[in-house]
Amino acid sequence: MMTAWPLCRRMRNMRRLAVALVVAVLPAACASDDIGGAGDRDKAVTPGETLTGNYLAARHARRVREDSAAAAFLMAALEKAPNDQVLLRRASMVLILDGRAHEAAGFARRLVEFDDTAVLTHLVIAVDDIHQGRLTEAEARLAVLPESSITPFLQPMLRAWTLYGLGRTDDALAALEPLLDNNGFAPLYNLHAALINEASGNEEAAARHAQAAVDSQSAVSLRMVELLGGVFERAGRQDQALALYESYAAERSGTPALAPILARLRGGGAAAREIDSATTGAAEALFDGAGALSRQNTRETGLVLGRLGLHLRPDFPVLQMLVANFLQSYDRLEEANDLYAAIDPSSPLSRRARLSIALNLNQMDRFEEAVAELRAMAREQPDDAEPLIDLGDILRRRDHFEDAVEAYDEAVARIGTLEPRHWRLLYARGMALERAKQWPRAEADFLQALKFQPDQPFVLNYLGYSWVEKGQNLDEAQAMIRKAVELRPNDGYIVDSLGWVYYQLGNYTGAVVELERAVELRPEDPVINDHLGDAYWAAGRQREARYQWRTALSLGPEPDLEAKIATKLEQGLVKEANAVSHD
């Protein structure tokens, strides 16, 4: 039997050889050419013959976020060392991340015989027990969950729903009380107390806790609004439900997800009860935990909790959206799209999921499919501007500026009267118009965006930069860009704009100072490096100018800029080179 310590020691001794071994092992271990990349997760993986090779291949697969491949390599390694704690722990984690929680639980049960200190090991076993209906075993494990950063808020909720499932409602409500030890968890206490009371038939207590949940937080999430409003509705408190829905919609200038809820309520319909069992309640608790971790940027643990929640309740749209967002943040776009596509078409979130699919298709260089999906969505709902805004963004970023303007124009027509929240649309359309050489309209959009958001640094920068390029309103342009730099002092593009203003106005010393700082912030940008080269030349520093232009050439500039730089390297800065706008 190989224990964890000898394997770790072996890995340390081989650290210098790790890279070479991975290169040597992977071609033999994989049936495909590469286990990285968004489109490779379905390719067959053939593990190698050695423990070390499979372990190293698994580590590489994890590094490139290929969890299916990592799991295959780890399970092959475990055949050689079935009780190794390192392998068991990694296999359990990778299988959860890959959405295979039941398999993960099998490895976790083996691991806990050697090491019972890891909270996630116990958590995956307990959740699988809930899934299998073994509530007594789940509750016993959750009662002694090891201390960790997630234990204080997750343990009370999961225990409470497990106890409810065992028919012990009073104990379930008592199990929630530790959440009150931290004021930040009070909304979760009241939410789950409301749901447990309602599930047990005590609608009066449920409504009381629902109101306390609303009152205990300054901003209520859409999910909270949906659940708490449903509690009010089913308790016969339609006025409270309507007030909650309308307050949320007013604060956010409307939200599409609430439209069907408001329509149902005003039509006399009642919200169906969604949380009524240990399984659905525990899934809700895991959603709450995953959501909290996503806001704290603790993505991997959030993804673990999300996957466990979907193990309990696979058809859970709000959690499907959250897990897909996690996968998207890891650039696992095909997997994210699979999850988005699995969302029930009748869910209010389905349309948002389809928009996400289209945007991901564009990211995956499936541009035509993305455009077709967005156009189809725009046709389906002639009053919905969002697909057209997303379409305009995609077209603009691919330099289809006239088509982008057309999409934005149709979106604006659907919206009607623009409000301050539409400044981004005006900014985006303004950029497309400027690049389509429709400057008067572009200028008008930028000015209107600034009326809505006077201190918006990107709009200030773009309009100020454009004015300088055109030799217009130079004093106002300079003030705008200085303000933008004050608002975003570490944005290399905006600092570059200020340096370029100084250059255009003949302040070459000031230009060099700002452009050097811009290059430090964005060393990979060919335009900024080219600007610095021009400023060096104008300041009499020709050798440094040529070095900077060569650097700009090495960074893959656009063809027109590349030709200008080549001319400057050959002839020097004979005349001013036109700057290139940043988007």
Order of alpha helices (4+ residues) and beta strands (2+ residues): alpha-alpha-alpha-alpha-alpha-alpha-alpha-alpha-alpha-alpha-alpha-alpha-alpha-alpha-alpha-alpha-alpha-alpha-alpha-alpha-alpha-alpha-alpha-alpha-alpha-alpha-alpha-alpha-alpha-alpha-alpha-alpha
